[in-house]
Amino acid sequence: MEFGIIDCHAHIFPPLAGACGFPDAATHLLHQQRAMHEHGNQPYRRLRDDAVVTERALWASDDASVAGRRDVGFRVGCSGRFEWEANGEAQYVQFLPPYMADMSAPAEVISGNNSIKGSYSGSDSYTPFLSTNPTFIHFAPNQTYTIAVSYRILVAGSAVFKGGTAESYRTSIAAIRNAAALIRGEAA
């Protein structure tokens, strides 16, 4: 393969122990506990020896309602973990990367005070590349939220891959480099 597409994206959310747009932190915790019950990509583990635990202790498997929530002391831990106690043992799931000490993903600063990076690798003229996850930030229905965006296009996205051949890719990249050189005032 002479070229490929790399998807780079970011998740941005405040510390997960807070309300994060829910009415209160307890309601948010309820949603997180349900989400961790449904989540199956990472196994539950026992804290004392990191052994995999097969029992799904967070929610009754036969009751998806709030009544199915099990009282296991579920809490937002640190370093990417959600934690609880079951069968007399401390347990956890490593849901997020371990570098998330306070279980938040603040906006990555490119310049200024609050910047983010977005990417898009599709062929449509419009596709959303930033979205929210209601497990982490809850937007109430029938409410208006204003988000101000100031942006620069750093790379020309999927237009680079038009033609589908290595030669058309090289031609597109050369055109982007020439345009950048002209913007910088350099001879193309």
C-alpha positions, 0 to 999 in steps of 0.5 A: 500500500502506497498511501492510507487514511489515518483517523485522528479525533478527540473526545472532550469532556469535563471530570466525569465525577461531576454532573456533566450536563445531567441534573446532578452528579448522582444522575450522571453516575447512574448513567455511567454505571449502566454504560459500564454494565453494557460496555464489553470491550474491556473486561472487569478486573479484580483490583488485588491481582488484576484478574479478569472477573466474568460476573457482570456485577453492576446491573441485573442482566434481566432488568434494564430499568433503574431498578436493575441497578445493583448497589455496589458502590459504583464510582468514578475512579482515576486514571481511566477506571470506574470502580466498585465492590462485588463479592467482597472484592474491589473491582474495576474496568479500565474504560479510558486511557490511564493518563486521564488522572482526573477522568477528564479530557480537556480541550487540546490547546493548539493556540489560544485558550481552548482549541480542538482538532477535528478530522474527516476522511469521508467523501460527502460534502458534509459529515459531522466530525464533532459530537457528544456522547450522552454518557459523558455530557447530557444536552437537555431536549428542546434547549438551545446551545450556542457553540462558537467555532473559529477554525483553520483548515490545516490539510485539505481532507479527503479531497487529497484522495480523489482519483484513488491512485498513488499518482493522484495522491502525490499530485494533490499533496504537491498542490497543497504544498504549493498553496501553503508555500504561496500563503507563506510568501515563498516561491512555489 
